[in-house]
Amino acid sequence: MIDERFTVVDGIIGEVLASREFTKRFHNEIHILNKQLKGIDDPELKQHYVETYGIERKIEEKMKHNPIAYEGNRLLNLLLNNKIVSSWGASYSKDDVYIVCEFHARLQNGSQLSEKVKIREVNCEGFYSGVLIEDIAQMLLFREIAKQHGLN
């Protein structure tokens, strides 16, 4: 259990569902993408367009299906709108069984905070532990920062 609202299983199921729905959606929309690419001759521009198209849809599906990622994103937007956080990022380490993510944020006042999360490394079709652990660490850190500033 991550906290009173979320478990690791919520994130795993969310990632697997998002991956499955992204694949379905991309296959269903490929004809739309092909029509949009017909007028573009520059191969680099085409590649950029395809990557952007895919990334946007992947993020949309992740926000729809993964409640941990959704909550972390909601909190990030709250902190950005209130001009509390100026930068953020993650670092990783792992041993034989576990993967560790330390998510850090620099606040507008110059202070830096971090949250470290450790989970068993599990990878399967549509799921990678590294993505979930970052979502968890981000959500927990941003929740704590929001709480410190009287936001939620």
Secondary structure, DSSP 4 states (H G I P E B T S, - for coil): --SSS--HHHHHHHHHHHHHHHHHHHHHHHHHHHHHHTT---HHHHHHHHHHHHHHHHHHHHHHH-HHHHHHHHHHHHHHHTT-EEEEEEEEEE-SSEEEEEEEEEETTS-EEEEEEEEE--EETTEEHHHHHHHHHHHHHHHHHHHHTT--
